[in-house]
Amino acid sequence: MRKTVGLLTIIASFISNGMVFGQQKLDAYFEHLFKNRKFMGSVAVSYHDSIIYSKSVGYADVDAERKIDGNTKFRIASITKTFTAVLVLKAVEEQKLHLDDKLSLYYPEVKNAAKISIEQMLNHRSGIFNFTEKPGEDQWQQHPHTEQEFVDFFVNEPASFEPGTSYAYSNTNYALLGFILEKIYHKSYAELLDEKICQPLHLVNTYYSFEVDSAKDEALSYNIQDRYIRNSRVNFSNHPGSGGIASNAVDLNKFLFALFNGKLISPGSLAKMLPMDKGEYGLGIEKLSFNSPEGFGHSGRLENYISDYWYFPKENLGIVTLANATNIDTDDIGVVLVKYAYGSMPELPDFNNVPGLSHEVFDSIRGTYYLEQPKSTITISSDGRNLVFQDSRSGQDFVPFEYDGNNAFHFGDIKLQFFPAKREVELEQDGIKVTYKSGTR
């Protein structure tokens, strides 16, 4: 209790005394990230039902030079699952559904359907195959599909385990839950989201739709190389209930405050959602991996839309980070924003530094390298702690490499050997070596 009261006192004092200075320091931090091509997106911090900080940097549409602002929407990917879990629990409260109902009531063709409960789907203990891990899914998801086509896509894949015996994150659970909600209400997921969450909370920038629409001020997704490269286009008909919502940082903070303060579901339903142990997944919500302050969250990633929320119920403190291009760990941004709420100002990371290398050596190996066949690029930079490797192909995450000496680095069993004089880098994985060159496309 003393910790909670102490934090509330710090926050209240900071809001009244340090807000302007704090905002200036945070603004400089985010401008520094954008200038160094580390982050494009929006963030917001809420205290109770008020936004105490928000900031947007970068471009929603690079080619059109349309800048991100407070109204720009982002695809929030798997944060959609928290919304879906709320809709399912509202259906339980309305007695249209029970947590122990079996999947066989709706999809008897799914393996183990007669053993799988709605609750096991919500907490990823169903054993249902994750459709996003099926080979060819990257191309498949770029096209619209019906509910039956979605089911046909994964239904013959093996179950991961017997229901209730283990845990494995599976997007299929929530995609099916989205379809089940449509069946029991005889309405589309988009209509249910709007009727039961967005309208009551006045979330004017939150909705579900199949395709990204620049005309609605939605941010496009980019990979960071020597330029911003537009990612492939996902059709979100393949992600009902699992990853298709668009929103912004302010709306998400409003949603979180409402959820944790009894404005969407009952305290009993919220208690069912919340896991007890660090890192554990509850019903659409994960327990954060640190204990002080105690918090809950969810993250999402689709293409290079990377989204995170953290919420600290005792403090009524919300942190939201939404990106459409990044090659820095967004957890670092979350920590900076939490510290801001405590009155601590950020330092500007040194992106010209890799431990073990001089600035001169790092300057000689950083930059973008090209491969002719198959055509691709990789970009080498720093996150202030490690050398960062970013592949240009869609869906490829940035990777921090450790220094081994003599211009060699590794990440797991992947090795990089730089040849600064030739401006080349050799990548070795699974015994295969590929050489990328600088200066030619």
C-alpha positions in Angstrom: 0.0 0.0 0.0 2.8 2.4 0.8 4.4 1.8 -2.6 1.0 2.5 -4.3 0.4 5.7 -2.3 4.0 6.8 -2.9 3.6 6.3 -6.7 0.3 8.2 -6.7 2.0 11.1 -4.8 4.9 11.1 -7.3 2.6 11.1 -10.3 0.3 13.8 -8.8 3.3 16.0 -8.0 4.8 15.4 -11.4 1.6 16.3 -13.2 1.3 19.5 -11.3 5.0 20.5 -11.2 7.1 18.7 -13.9 4.7 18.2 -16.8 6.1 20.8 -19.2 9.7 20.0 -18.7 9.0 16.3 -18.8 7.1 16.6 -22.0 10.0 18.5 -23.6 12.4 15.7 -22.6 10.1 13.0 -23.9 9.5 14.9 -27.1 13.2 15.1 -27.7 13.5 11.3 -27.0 11.0 10.4 -29.6 12.3 12.9 -32.1 15.7 11.3 -31.5 14.3 7.8 -32.3 12.7 9.0 -35.5 15.8 10.9 -36.6 17.9 7.8 -36.2 15.3 5.6 -38.1 14.4 3.6 -35.0 10.7 4.2 -34.6 7.7 5.6 -36.4 4.4 5.6 -34.5 2.3 7.0 -31.6 2.4 6.7 -27.8 0.2 7.8 -25.0 0.3 7.7 -21.2 -3.0 7.8 -19.2 -3.5 8.5 -15.5 -7.0 7.5 -14.3 -9.1 8.7 -17.2 -6.8 11.5 -18.4 -4.0 11.5 -21.0 -0.9 13.0 -19.4 1.3 12.5 -22.4 1.0 11.7 -26.1 3.4 11.9 -29.0 3.5 10.9 -32.7 6.5 10.8 -35.0 7.1 9.7 -38.5 4.9 9.0 -41.5 1.6 7.2 -41.9 2.3 7.2 -45.7 5.9 7.8 -46.7 5.3 8.3 -50.4 2.6 10.8 -49.8 4.6 12.4 -46.9 1.5 12.2 -44.7 2.7 12.5 -41.1 1.4 10.5 -38.2 -0.7 12.6 -35.7 -2.9 11.9 -32.7 -5.8 10.7 -34.9 -3.8 8.2 -37.0 -5.0 4.7 -36.7 -2.7 1.6 -36.5 -3.5 -2.1 -36.9 -3.1 -3.3 -33.3 -2.6 -7.0 -34.3 -2.9 -9.3 -31.3 -4.1 -6.6 -28.9 -7.4 -7.4 -30.7 -7.5 -10.5 -28.5 -8.2 -8.5 -25.4 -11.2 -6.9 -27.1 -12.4 -10.3 -28.2 -12.0 -11.7 -24.7 -14.1 -8.8 -23.4 -16.8 -9.5 -26.0 -16.8 -13.2 -25.0 -17.2 -12.4 -21.3 -20.0 -10.0 -22.1 -21.7 -12.8 -24.0 -21.3 -15.0 -20.9 -22.8 -12.3 -18.7 -25.7 -12.1 -21.2 -26.1 -15.9 -20.9 -25.5 -16.4 -24.6 -22.4 -18.4 -24.0 -20.7 -20.4 -21.1 -17.0 -20.7 -20.5 -17.3 -24.5 -20.3 -19.2 -24.8 -23.6 -17.4 -27.0 -26.0 -16.1 -26.0 -29.4 -18.0 -29.0 -31.0 -21.2 -26.9 -30.6 -19.9 -24.7 -33.4 -17.0 -26.5 -35.2 -17.2 -30.3 -34.6 -14.8 -30.8 -37.5 -11.9 -29.3 -35.5 -9.7 -31.9 -33.8 -10.6 -32.6 -30.2 -13.5 -30.2 -30.5 -15.7 -32.2 -28.1 -12.9 -31.7 -25.4 -12.1 -28.1 -26.0 -13.9 -25.4 -23.9 -14.4 -21.7 -24.7 -12.2 -20.9 -21.7 -9.3 -23.1 -23.0 -9.5 -21.2 -26.3 -9.3 -17.9 -24.4 -6.2 -18.9 -22.5 -4.5 -20.8 -25.3 -4.8 -24.2 -23.7 -6.9 -25.8 -26.4 -4.0 -27.4 -28.4 -5.6 -26.1 -31.7 -3.0 -25.7 -34.5 -1.9 -22.1 -35.0 -2.9 -21.2 -38.5 -0.2 -18.5 -38.9 2.5 -21.2 -38.6 1.3 -23.1 -41.7 3.7 -23.0 -44.6 2.4 -20.6 -47.3 0.3 -18.6 -44.8 2.2 -15.3 -45.7 0.8 -15.4 -49.2 -2.6 -16.9 -48.2 -3.4 -14.1 -45.7 -2.9 -11.4 -48.4 -6.3 -12.4 -49.9 -9.8 -12.3 -48.5 -11.3 -15.6 -47.3 -14.6 -16.8 -46.1 -15.2 -18.4 -42.7 -15.3 -21.9 -44.3 -12.1 -21.2 -46.3 -10.5 -20.2 -43.0 -11.5 -23.4 -41.3 -10.5 -25.5 -44.3 -7.0 -23.9 -44.2 -6.1 -25.3 -40.8 -8.5 -28.1 -39.9 -6.4 -31.0 -41.2 -3.3 -29.9 -39.3 -2.4 -32.0 -36.2 -3.3 -30.8 -32.7 -0.4 -29.4 -30.7 -1.4 -31.3 -27.5 -4.5 -32.7 -25.7 -6.8 -29.9 -24.5 -5.9 -28.6 -21.1 -2.6 -30.3 -20.7 -0.3 -27.5 -21.9 -0.1 -24.0 -23.2 0.7 -22.8 -26.8 -0.3 -19.4 -28.2 -2.5 -20.0 -31.2 -4.2 -17.3 -33.3 -6.7 -19.9 -34.4 -8.3 -19.8 -31.0 -9.3 -16.2 -31.3 -10.2 -16.3 -34.9 -12.7 -19.0 -34.1 -14.0 -17.1 -31.1 -14.6 -14.1 -33.4 -16.7 -16.3 -35.7 -18.5 -17.9 -32.7 -19.5 -14.4 -31.5 -21.0 -13.7 -35.0 -23.0 -16.9 -34.8 -24.5 -16.4 -31.4 -25.4 -12.7 -32.0 -26.2 -13.0 -35.7 -24.1 -9.9 -36.3 -20.7 -9.2 -37.7 -17.6 -8.9 -35.5 -17.3 -5.3 -36.6 -20.9 -4.6 -35.5 -20.4 -6.3 -32.2 -17.2 -4.4 -31.5 -18.9 -1.1 -32.3 -22.1 -1.8 -30.4 -20.7 -3.2 -27.2 -17.4 -1.4 -26.8 -16.7 1.5 -29.1 -20.1 3.3 -28.9 -20.4 3.1 -25.1 -16.9 4.3 -24.6 -17.0 6.9 -27.5 -13.9 5.2 -29.2 -14.2 7.1 -32.5 -10.9 5.8 -33.8 -11.4 2.1 -33.2 -13.0 -0.4 -35.5 -12.6 -3.7 -37.3 -12.2 -3.9 -41.1 -10.6 -6.2 -43.7 -8.1 -3.8 -45.3 -5.9 -0.9 -44.4 -7.4 2.3 -45.7 -5.2 5.4 -46.0 -8.4 7.5 -46.6 -9.3 6.7 -43.0 -6.0 8.1 -41.8 -4.6 4.6 -41.2 -0.8 4.2 -41.0 0.8 1.9 -43.6 3.4 -0.6 -42.4 7.1 -0.3 -43.3 10.4 -2.1 -43.0 13.4 0.1 -42.2 16.3 -0.2 -44.7 18.2 2.7 -46.3 14.7 3.8 -47.1 11.2 2.8 -45.8 9.9 -0.2 -47.6 6.2 -0.9 -47.6 5.3 -4.3 -46.3 3.0 -6.8 -48.0 -0.7 -6.2 -47.6 -2.6 -8.5 -45.2 -6.4 -8.9 -45.6 -7.8 -9.0 -42.1 -10.7 -11.2 -43.0 -8.2 -13.9 -42.0 -7.9 -12.5 -38.5 -11.5 -12.2 -37.1 -11.2 -11.7 -33.4 -7.4 -12.4 -33.4 -5.7 -9.4 -35.0 -7.8 -7.1 -37.3 -8.7 -4.1 -35.1 -7.5 -0.6 -36.0 -7.1 1.9 -33.2 -5.0 4.7 -31.8 -3.1 5.2 -28.6 -5.6 7.4 -26.9 -8.6 5.1 -27.7 -6.6 2.1 -26.3 -6.0 3.9 -23.1 -9.7 4.8 -22.8 -10.5 1.1 -23.3 -8.0 0.0 -20.7 -9.3 2.4 -18.1 -12.9 1.3 -18.8 -12.0 -2.4 -18.6 -10.1 -2.2 -15.3 -12.7 0.1 -13.7 -15.9 -1.9 -14.3 -17.3 0.0 -17.2 -17.3 -2.9 -19.7 -17.6 -6.2 -17.7 -18.2 -7.1 -14.1 -15.4 -7.3 -11.5 -16.0 -11.0 -11.4 -15.5 -11.3 -15.2 -12.4 -9.1 -15.0 -11.0 -11.3 -12.3 -11.3 -14.3 -14.6 -9.4 -12.5 -17.3 -6.4 -11.7 -15.1 -3.6 -14.3 -14.6 -1.9 -14.6 -11.2 1.7 -15.4 -12.1 4.4 -13.4 -14.0 4.4 -14.1 -17.7 1.2 -16.2 -17.5 -1.6 -15.8 -20.1 -5.1 -15.3 -18.7 -8.2 -14.7 -20.9 -6.8 -12.3 -23.5 -4.4 -10.6 -21.0 -0.9 -11.4 -19.9 0.7 -10.7 -16.5 3.8 -8.5 -17.0 7.1 -10.0 -16.2 8.0 -7.6 -13.4 6.2 -7.3 -10.0 6.6 -3.6 -9.0 4.4 -2.1 -9.9 2.0 -5.0 -10.7 0.8 -4.8 -14.2 -0.9 -6.5 -17.1 -0.5 -6.2 -20.8 -0.6 -7.6 -24.3 1.5 -7.1 -27.4 0.9 -7.6 -31.1 2.8 -7.8 -34.3 1.6 -8.1 -37.9 3.9 -7.0 -40.7 5.7 -4.2 -39.0 2.8 -3.0 -37.0 4.1 -3.5 -33.5 1.7 -2.7 -30.6 2.0 -2.9 -26.8 -0.1 -1.9 -23.8 0.8 -2.1 -20.2 -1.8 -1.3 -17.4 -1.2 -1.0 -13.7 -4.5 -1.3 -12.0 -3.6 0.0 -8.5 -2.1 3.1 -10.0 -4.7 3.4 -12.8 -1.7 4.0 -15.1 -1.8 3.1 -18.8 1.0 2.9 -21.3 0.4 2.4 -25.0 2.9 2.1 -27.8 1.9 1.7 -31.5 4.5 1.5 -34.3 4.3 1.1 -38.1 8.1 0.9 -38.4 10.7 0.1 -35.8 14.0 -1.6 -35.2 14.2 -1.0 -31.5 12.7 -3.1 -28.8 9.4 -1.3 -27.9 9.7 -2.6 -24.3 12.5 0.0 -24.0 9.9 2.7 -25.0 7.4 1.3 -22.5 10.0 1.5 -19.7 10.8 5.1 -20.6 7.1 6.0 -20.4 6.6 4.3 -17.1 9.7 6.1 -15.7 8.1 9.4 -17.0 5.1 8.7 -14.9 7.4 8.3 -11.9 9.0 11.7 -12.8 12.2 10.2 -14.3 13.4 11.7 -17.6 15.0 9.6 -20.4 18.5 9.8 -21.7 19.0 9.8 -25.4 20.4 6.4 -26.6 23.7 6.5 -28.5 22.9 4.7 -31.8 26.5 5.2 -33.0 27.7 2.8 -30.4 28.2 -1.0 -30.4 30.1 -2.4 -27.3 33.5 -3.7 -28.3 33.7 -1.6 -31.4 35.2 1.8 -31.9 33.0 4.4 -33.6 35.3 4.4 -36.6 34.9 0.6 -37.0 31.2 0.7 -36.5 30.9 3.5 -39.1 32.8 1.3 -41.6 30.3 -1.6 -41.3 26.9 0.1 -40.7 24.5 0.7 -43.5 22.5 -1.2 -46.1 23.9 -4.2 -48.0 22.4 -5.7 -51.2 21.9 -9.2 -52.6 21.1 -9.6 -56.3 19.6 -13.1 -56.3 17.2 -13.4 -54.7 16.8 -9.6 -54.5 16.9 -8.5 -50.9 18.7 -6.1 -48.6 19.8 -6.1 -45.0 20.5 -3.0 -42.9 23.1 -2.9 -40.0 22.6 -0.4 -37.2 22.7 -0.2 -33.4 20.1 0.0 -30.7 22.7 1.4 -28.3 23.5 -2.0 -26.8 23.9 -4.4 -29.7 24.5 -4.5 -33.4 21.1 -4.7 -35.0 20.4 -6.8 -38.2 17.2 -6.0 -40.2 16.2 -8.0 -43.2 14.1 -6.3 -45.9 11.7 -9.2 -46.4 8.2 -8.8 -45.0 7.6 -10.3 -41.6 11.3 -10.3 -40.7 12.0 -9.0 -37.3 15.1 -7.0 -36.3 17.7 -9.1 -34.5 20.4 -8.0 -32.0 23.8 -9.6 -32.6 26.6 -10.1 -30.1 30.2 -9.2 -30.9 32.7 -12.1 -31.1 35.8 -10.0 -32.1 37.5 -9.5 -35.5 34.4 -7.9 -37.0 32.4 -11.1 -36.4 29.0 -11.3 -34.7 26.5 -14.1 -33.8 22.9 -14.5 -32.9 22.2 -18.1 -31.9 23.7 -20.2 -34.8 23.6 -17.3 -37.3 26.9 -15.6 -37.9 27.9 -12.4 -39.5 31.5 -11.7 -40.8 32.2 -8.1 -42.0 34.9 -7.2 -44.5 35.0 -3.4 -44.1 37.7 -2.8 -46.8 35.4 -4.5 -49.4 32.2 -3.2 -47.9 30.8 -6.7 -47.7 29.2 -8.9 -45.1 29.0 -12.7 -45.1 25.9 -14.3 -43.5 26.2 -17.9 -42.4 23.2 -20.0 -41.3 22.7 -23.8 -41.3 26.1 -24.2 -43.1 25.0 -21.9 -46.0 27.0 -18.7 -46.7 25.6 -15.7 -48.5 27.6 -12.5 -49.2 25.9 -9.1 -49.3 27.6 -6.1 -50.9 27.3 -2.4 -50.2 26.8 0.3 -52.8 24.9 -1.5 -55.6 21.3 -2.6 -55.9 
